Amino acid sequence: MHAKNTGFTIVELVVVIILLGILAATALPRFLDVDDEAHAAAVEGVTGGLQTGLSLYHAQWIAEGAPAADTQLAEFALLRANAAGYPYGTADNSAGTSNVTTSADCQAVFLGVLQGGPSISAAATAVGSTSDFTAVVNVPNCEYYYTAQFNQTGDSVPLLTYDSATGLLIVTAATL
């Protein structure tokens, strides 16, 4: 009697390998985009949180009877309000316009409104930052560059611009 060997033939193995190759070629690009989608979602989340926080700050200012400019709101890490009721930082700028004047003011607004969020640094430029966001002042605006994904000269990054005079938050892109 002959013993009959059972198993896969070479043709069957080649067909399986080809099918696996086709599946990998079609699925791999989808998985490569996950990183970019995660960064985009992070920016969207921070944008929503920042806009909500700014609106809540303004609502708190109104609820307290629209106090005078430079009044600190304890609920928001002692951020000071300008005459329109929007935060501009923790330092007293009552001698000036009561709007943001330094990158540290912008950082204070970001941290005070979000109250626990991504890392942020205050700098003159966003190039080379190791934080998730970098706050740069452009009086009366705060510019928040998303530097967690790219932060080299020439990179295009999401930019959140907060106008401390009007409370408006705009999302655009910027080249570092």
HELIX and SHEET records of a PDB file:
HELIX    1   1 ILE A   10  LEU A   32  1                                  23    
HELIX    2   2 VAL A   34  ALA A   63  1                                  30    
HELIX    3   3 ALA A   74  PHE A   76  5                                   3    
HELIX    4   4 SER A  103  LEU A  114  1                                  12    
SHEET    1   A 3 GLN A  72  LEU A  73  0                                        
SHEET    2   A 3 LEU A  79  ALA A  81 -1                                        
SHEET    3   A 3 PRO A  87  GLY A  89 -1                                        
SHEET    1   B 5 ILE A 120  ALA A 122  0                                        
SHEET    2   B 5 PHE A 133  ASN A 138  1                                        
SHEET    3   B 5 ASN A 141  TYR A 146 -1                                        
SHEET    4   B 5 SER A 156  ASP A 163 -1                                        
SHEET    5   B 5 LEU A 168  THR A 175 -1                                        
END                                                                             
